[in-house]
Amino acid sequence: MHVLLVCDDEERCELFAQTLKYASALVTMCVSADDALAVMERVRANVLVVELRAATERARFIGAVRALPAEEGGKIPALALTGSHEDGEALLAAGFHLHVAMPLRAAELCGAVATLAREPAAWPRL
């Protein structure tokens, strides 16, 4: 499974990536929403994991992803990681499939990604 990880904190991004790699995922890391959108033009991931600190940046990014045609990743299952449980409903309404509040354990991250990987939109890998 290929995970596109978008995280604006490089240290945290590396930690999440190592966790997912340990669970046998191929991980492409991006440190900004703009980098991730550029990568999505070239790479077809199965799942999107987003940990952007600014709510406006998360909303802008998922809006741009959902505006893409399905064959370019517009329907990719997406997980939002935030520091608050209160963000959940707004994130789901914005276009994320799942929301998990941090701090989280490695098993929670991998479990959420595995849940999204079972979504029909996660496959086939292009």
Secondary structure, DSSP 8 states (H G I E B T S, - for coil): -EEEEEES-HHHHHHHHHHHHHTT-EEEEESSHHHHHHHHTT---SEEEEE-S-HHHHHHHHHHHHTS-GGGTTT--EEEEES-GGGHHHHHHHT-SEEEESS--HHHHHHHHHHHHTSGGG-S--
